[in-house]
């Protein structure tokens, strides 16, 4: 148990030390305005594209359902309904 606690504490220290070395990606923490603007533009793009794809799918699905609801029903001849043969419920 004591060894497990020491291993967890060591892992936490290693992760904290490694994060200090990384600082952040150059785009996120860069003092240059170009990099900062590129980060913001990329964030907007990666937010809008999936939402647009989901919206497009919902629009397409809604259109297909409306087309299906407006489609005429297929007419069934009455003799098919009367002549069910041995499967008929009428005696």
OpenMM code with the backbone's topology and positions (N, CA, C; nanometers):
from openmm import Vec3, app, unit

residues = "UNK UNK UNK UNK UNK UNK UNK UNK UNK UNK UNK UNK UNK UNK UNK UNK UNK UNK UNK UNK UNK UNK UNK UNK UNK UNK UNK UNK UNK UNK UNK UNK UNK UNK UNK UNK UNK UNK UNK UNK UNK UNK UNK UNK UNK UNK UNK UNK UNK UNK UNK UNK UNK UNK UNK UNK UNK UNK UNK UNK UNK UNK UNK UNK UNK UNK UNK UNK UNK UNK UNK UNK UNK UNK UNK UNK UNK UNK UNK UNK UNK UNK UNK UNK UNK UNK UNK UNK UNK UNK UNK".split()
positions = [
    Vec3(0.0836, -0.1183, 0.0000),
    Vec3(0.0000, 0.0000, 0.0000),
    Vec3(0.0882, 0.1248, 0.0000),
    Vec3(0.1925, 0.1199, 0.0783),
    Vec3(0.2823, 0.2343, 0.0876),
    Vec3(0.3549, 0.2567, -0.0449),
    Vec3(0.3903, 0.1481, -0.1112),
    Vec3(0.4571, 0.1563, -0.2406),
    Vec3(0.3630, 0.2157, -0.3463),
    Vec3(0.2353, 0.1791, -0.3408),
    Vec3(0.1369, 0.2323, -0.4357),
    Vec3(0.1214, 0.3829, -0.4178),
    Vec3(0.1180, 0.4292, -0.2937),
    Vec3(0.1070, 0.5737, -0.2670),
    Vec3(0.2306, 0.6470, -0.3169),
    Vec3(0.3458, 0.5890, -0.2969),
    Vec3(0.4695, 0.6509, -0.3438),
    Vec3(0.4723, 0.6575, -0.4964),
    Vec3(0.4222, 0.5528, -0.5615),
    Vec3(0.4186, 0.5513, -0.7081),
    Vec3(0.3227, 0.6571, -0.7613),
    Vec3(0.2078, 0.6722, -0.6976),
    Vec3(0.1118, 0.7742, -0.7398),
    Vec3(0.1695, 0.9131, -0.7186),
    Vec3(0.2339, 0.9363, -0.6056),
    Vec3(0.2942, 1.0671, -0.5785),
    Vec3(0.4041, 1.0977, -0.6799),
    Vec3(0.4839, 0.9968, -0.7131),
    Vec3(0.5895, 1.0152, -0.8123),
    Vec3(0.5304, 1.0479, -0.9494),
    Vec3(0.4233, 0.9769, -0.9867),
    Vec3(0.3586, 1.0018, -1.1159),
    Vec3(0.3025, 1.1433, -1.1223),
    Vec3(0.2430, 1.1893, -1.0139),
    Vec3(0.1894, 1.3265, -1.0104),
    Vec3(0.3015, 1.4275, -1.0251),
    Vec3(0.4135, 1.4052, -0.9586),
    Vec3(0.5270, 1.4970, -0.9704),
    Vec3(0.5840, 1.4982, -1.1116),
    Vec3(0.5933, 1.3817, -1.1739),
    Vec3(0.6462, 1.3749, -1.3108),
    Vec3(0.5535, 1.4492, -1.4076),
    Vec3(0.4247, 1.4309, -1.3930),
    Vec3(0.3295, 1.4992, -1.4807),
    Vec3(0.3363, 1.6496, -1.4593),
    Vec3(0.3430, 1.6937, -1.3349),
    Vec3(0.3521, 1.8366, -1.3073),
    Vec3(0.4817, 1.8947, -1.3624),
    Vec3(0.5912, 1.8215, -1.3513),
    Vec3(0.7192, 1.8700, -1.4030),
    Vec3(0.7171, 1.8750, -1.5560),
    Vec3(0.6585, 1.7728, -1.6198),
    Vec3(0.6516, 1.7692, -1.7658),
    Vec3(0.5624, 1.8817, -1.8184),
    Vec3(0.4554, 1.9146, -1.7484),
    Vec3(0.3689, 2.0242, -1.7909),
    Vec3(0.4435, 2.1565, -1.7851),
    Vec3(0.5311, 2.1717, -1.6886),
    Vec3(0.6105, 2.2933, -1.6774),
    Vec3(0.7049, 2.3057, -1.7966),
    Vec3(0.7549, 2.1954, -1.8472),
    Vec3(0.8432, 2.1992, -1.9634),
    Vec3(0.7661, 2.2330, -2.0910),
    Vec3(0.6441, 2.1846, -2.1013),
    Vec3(0.5668, 2.2037, -2.2243),
    Vec3(0.5148, 2.3462, -2.2377),
    Vec3(0.4781, 2.4093, -2.1298),
    Vec3(0.4198, 2.5432, -2.1249),
    Vec3(0.2847, 2.5495, -2.1954),
    Vec3(0.2793, 2.5193, -2.3172),
    Vec3(0.1561, 2.5116, -2.3972),
    Vec3(0.1987, 2.5053, -2.5423),
    Vec3(0.1046, 2.4892, -2.6285),
    Vec3(0.1407, 2.4872, -2.7700),
    Vec3(0.1793, 2.6289, -2.8123),
    Vec3(0.2614, 2.6438, -2.9140),
    Vec3(0.3066, 2.7764, -2.9539),
    Vec3(0.1921, 2.8680, -2.9981),
    Vec3(0.0869, 2.8110, -3.0503),
    Vec3(-0.0246, 2.8952, -3.0961),
    Vec3(-0.1048, 2.9511, -2.9796),
    Vec3(-0.1227, 2.8702, -2.8758),
    Vec3(-0.2092, 2.9112, -2.7657),
    Vec3(-0.1462, 3.0203, -2.6802),
    Vec3(-0.0208, 3.0064, -2.6503),
    Vec3(0.0423, 3.0968, -2.5540),
    Vec3(0.1408, 3.1932, -2.6190),
    Vec3(0.1351, 3.2059, -2.7479),
    Vec3(0.2295, 3.2924, -2.8170),
    Vec3(0.1923, 3.4386, -2.7988),
    Vec3(0.2906, 3.5229, -2.7755),
    Vec3(0.2618, 3.6660, -2.7640),
    Vec3(0.2397, 3.7317, -2.9010),
    Vec3(0.2701, 3.6588, -3.0090),
    Vec3(0.2524, 3.7154, -3.1430),
    Vec3(0.1048, 3.7170, -3.1799),
    Vec3(0.0609, 3.8280, -3.2340),
    Vec3(-0.0800, 3.8423, -3.2702),
    Vec3(-0.1205, 3.7464, -3.3821),
    Vec3(-0.0301, 3.7182, -3.4750),
    Vec3(-0.0600, 3.6247, -3.5844),
    Vec3(-0.0950, 3.4869, -3.5307),
    Vec3(-0.0157, 3.4381, -3.4395),
    Vec3(-0.0401, 3.3051, -3.3828),
    Vec3(-0.1692, 3.3021, -3.3026),
    Vec3(-0.1914, 3.4085, -3.2284),
    Vec3(-0.3127, 3.4139, -3.1482),
    Vec3(-0.4363, 3.4157, -3.2382),
    Vec3(-0.4301, 3.4937, -3.3458),
    Vec3(-0.5430, 3.4999, -3.4391),
    Vec3(-0.5643, 3.3655, -3.5092),
    Vec3(-0.4551, 3.2970, -3.5427),
    Vec3(-0.4663, 3.1644, -3.6045),
    Vec3(-0.5342, 3.0674, -3.5084),
    Vec3(-0.5015, 3.0765, -3.3810),
    Vec3(-0.5651, 2.9903, -3.2812),
    Vec3(-0.7144, 3.0177, -3.2724),
    Vec3(-0.7524, 3.1445, -3.2709),
    Vec3(-0.8944, 3.1809, -3.2625),
    Vec3(-0.9681, 3.1353, -3.3881),
    Vec3(-0.9079, 3.1567, -3.5047),
    Vec3(-0.9713, 3.1152, -3.6303),
    Vec3(-0.9908, 2.9641, -3.6353),
    Vec3(-0.8907, 2.8910, -3.5915),
    Vec3(-0.9007, 2.7449, -3.5909),
    Vec3(-1.0092, 2.6988, -3.4943),
    Vec3(-1.0185, 2.7635, -3.3802),
    Vec3(-1.1219, 2.7283, -3.2829),
    Vec3(-1.2607, 2.7516, -3.3412),
    Vec3(-1.2791, 2.8631, -3.4081),
    Vec3(-1.4085, 2.8919, -3.4701),
    Vec3(-1.4394, 2.7881, -3.5772),
    Vec3(-1.3422, 2.7585, -3.6610),
    Vec3(-1.3618, 2.6607, -3.7684),
    Vec3(-1.4003, 2.5244, -3.7124),
    Vec3(-1.3282, 2.4797, -3.6101),
    Vec3(-1.3543, 2.3472, -3.5544),
    Vec3(-1.4838, 2.3424, -3.4729),
    Vec3(-1.5400, 2.4578, -3.4420),
    Vec3(-1.6699, 2.4621, -3.3762),
    Vec3(-1.7826, 2.4640, -3.4786),
    Vec3(-1.7646, 2.5406, -3.5844),
    Vec3(-1.8711, 2.5598, -3.6828),
    Vec3(-1.8898, 2.4379, -3.7738),
    Vec3(-1.7826, 2.3744, -3.8146),
    Vec3(-1.7933, 2.2641, -3.9104),
    Vec3(-1.8786, 2.1480, -3.8573),
    Vec3(-1.8545, 2.0959, -3.7385),
    Vec3(-1.9413, 1.9854, -3.6909),
    Vec3(-2.0866, 2.0284, -3.6721),
    Vec3(-2.1082, 2.1518, -3.6244),
    Vec3(-2.2458, 2.1986, -3.6081),
    Vec3(-2.3157, 2.2102, -3.7428),
    Vec3(-2.2435, 2.2558, -3.8445),
    Vec3(-2.2998, 2.2648, -3.9786),
    Vec3(-2.3320, 2.1258, -4.0334),
    Vec3(-2.2446, 2.0303, -4.0093),
    Vec3(-2.2693, 1.8939, -4.0567),
    Vec3(-2.3931, 1.8345, -3.9896),
    Vec3(-2.4052, 1.8544, -3.8593),
    Vec3(-2.5230, 1.8016, -3.7893),
    Vec3(-2.6500, 1.8717, -3.8366),
    Vec3(-2.6441, 2.0031, -3.8555),
    Vec3(-2.7594, 2.0772, -3.9052),
    Vec3(-2.7984, 2.0318, -4.0447),
    Vec3(-2.6995, 2.0074, -4.1303),
    Vec3(-2.7272, 1.9587, -4.2648),
    Vec3(-2.7932, 1.8225, -4.2635),
    Vec3(-2.7481, 1.7365, -4.1741),
    Vec3(-2.8097, 1.6039, -4.1634),
    Vec3(-2.9537, 1.6147, -4.1164),
    Vec3(-2.9815, 1.6993, -4.0188),
    Vec3(-3.1185, 1.7174, -3.9689),
    Vec3(-3.2065, 1.7744, -4.0798),
    Vec3(-3.1555, 1.8708, -4.1558),
    Vec3(-3.2311, 1.9287, -4.2664),
    Vec3(-3.2630, 1.8224, -4.3715),
    Vec3(-3.1625, 1.7418, -4.4073),
    Vec3(-3.1822, 1.6362, -4.5062),
    Vec3(-3.2850, 1.5355, -4.4576),
    Vec3(-3.2753, 1.4942, -4.3318),
    Vec3(-3.3684, 1.3967, -4.2754),
    Vec3(-3.5104, 1.4527, -4.2735),
    Vec3(-3.5245, 1.5771, -4.2356),
    Vec3(-3.6564, 1.6405, -4.2311),
    Vec3(-3.7171, 1.6484, -4.3715),
    Vec3(-3.6343, 1.6815, -4.4702),
    Vec3(-3.6811, 1.6891, -4.6082),
    Vec3(-3.7304, 1.5520, -4.6574),
    Vec3(-3.6542, 1.4469, -4.6244),
    Vec3(-3.6939, 1.3118, -4.6659),
    Vec3(-3.8247, 1.2692, -4.6000),
    Vec3(-3.8436, 1.3036, -4.4742),
    Vec3(-3.9683, 1.2682, -4.4046),
    Vec3(-4.0855, 1.3420, -4.4678),
    Vec3(-4.0663, 1.4695, -4.5006),
    Vec3(-4.1740, 1.5449, -4.5650),
    Vec3(-4.2075, 1.4873, -4.7025),
    Vec3(-4.1054, 1.4500, -4.7787),
    Vec3(-4.1296, 1.3886, -4.9097),
    Vec3(-4.2071, 1.2584, -4.8942),
    Vec3(-4.1739, 1.1827, -4.7939),
    Vec3(-4.2424, 1.0548, -4.7705),
    Vec3(-4.3880, 1.0776, -4.7303),
    Vec3(-4.4118, 1.1800, -4.6489),
    Vec3(-4.5491, 1.2091, -4.6071),
    Vec3(-4.6343, 1.2600, -4.7226),
    Vec3(-4.5750, 1.3295, -4.8169),
    Vec3(-4.6492, 1.3860, -4.9292),
    Vec3(-4.6645, 1.2872, -5.0449),
    Vec3(-4.5953, 1.1758, -5.0420),
    Vec3(-4.6028, 1.0776, -5.1509),
    Vec3(-4.7408, 1.0136, -5.1533),
    Vec3(-4.7944, 0.9913, -5.2730),
    Vec3(-4.9277, 0.9274, -5.2814),
    Vec3(-4.9200, 0.7817, -5.2384),
    Vec3(-5.0292, 0.7354, -5.1804),
    Vec3(-5.0348, 0.5958, -5.1400),
    Vec3(-5.0587, 0.5090, -5.2625),
    Vec3(-5.0100, 0.3890, -5.2579),
    Vec3(-5.0279, 0.2957, -5.3690),
    Vec3(-5.1677, 0.2376, -5.3625),
    Vec3(-5.2390, 0.2454, -5.4744),
    Vec3(-5.3751, 0.1921, -5.4793),
    Vec3(-5.3701, 0.0399, -5.4890),
    Vec3(-5.4493, -0.0251, -5.4051),
    Vec3(-5.4567, -0.1712, -5.4055),
    Vec3(-5.5895, -0.2110, -5.4678),
    Vec3(-5.5875, -0.2925, -5.5722),
    Vec3(-5.7141, -0.3360, -5.6345),
    Vec3(-5.8006, -0.4115, -5.5343),
    Vec3(-5.9330, -0.3885, -5.5429),
    Vec3(-6.0267, -0.4503, -5.4493),
    Vec3(-6.0291, -0.6025, -5.4597),
    Vec3(-6.0061, -0.6574, -5.5820),
    Vec3(-6.0103, -0.8029, -5.5944),
    Vec3(-5.8949, -0.8688, -5.5181),
    Vec3(-5.7867, -0.7990, -5.4981),
    Vec3(-5.6786, -0.8544, -5.4158),
    Vec3(-5.7198, -0.8606, -5.2702),
    Vec3(-5.7938, -0.7605, -5.2278),
    Vec3(-5.8372, -0.7585, -5.0881),
    Vec3(-5.9459, -0.8631, -5.0630),
    Vec3(-6.0358, -0.8875, -5.1638),
    Vec3(-6.1438, -0.9848, -5.1487),
    Vec3(-6.0929, -1.1277, -5.1585),
    Vec3(-6.0015, -1.1505, -5.2503),
    Vec3(-5.9587, -1.2866, -5.2805),
    Vec3(-5.8305, -1.3175, -5.2030),
    Vec3(-5.8493, -1.3536, -5.0775),
    Vec3(-5.7344, -1.3879, -4.9953),
    Vec3(-5.7132, -1.5375, -4.9899),
    Vec3(-5.7995, -1.6121, -5.0603),
    Vec3(-5.7839, -1.7576, -5.0664),
    Vec3(-5.8070, -1.8230, -4.9327),
    Vec3(-5.7252, -1.9202, -4.9017),
    Vec3(-5.7444, -1.9959, -4.7774),
    Vec3(-5.7036, -1.9157, -4.6554),
    Vec3(-5.6408, -1.7996, -4.6764),
    Vec3(-5.6013, -1.7157, -4.5633),
    Vec3(-5.7122, -1.6193, -4.5222),
    Vec3(-5.8223, -1.6228, -4.5938),
    Vec3(-5.9315, -1.5324, -4.5655),
    Vec3(-5.9993, -1.5716, -4.4337),
    Vec3(-6.0451, -1.4713, -4.3605),
    Vec3(-6.1146, -1.4978, -4.2349),
    Vec3(-6.2632, -1.5268, -4.2590),
    Vec3(-6.3103, -1.4906, -4.3779),
    Vec3(-6.4520, -1.5163, -4.4090),
    Vec3(-6.4720, -1.6657, -4.4351),
    Vec3(-6.5799, -1.7252, -4.3802),
    Vec3(-6.6045, -1.8703, -4.4011),
    Vec3(-6.6525, -1.9004, -4.5385),
] * unit.nanometer
topology = app.Topology()
chain = topology.addChain("A")
for resn in residues:
    res = topology.addResidue(resn, chain)
    for name in ("N", "CA", "C"):
        topology.addAtom(name, app.Element.getBySymbol(name[0]), res)
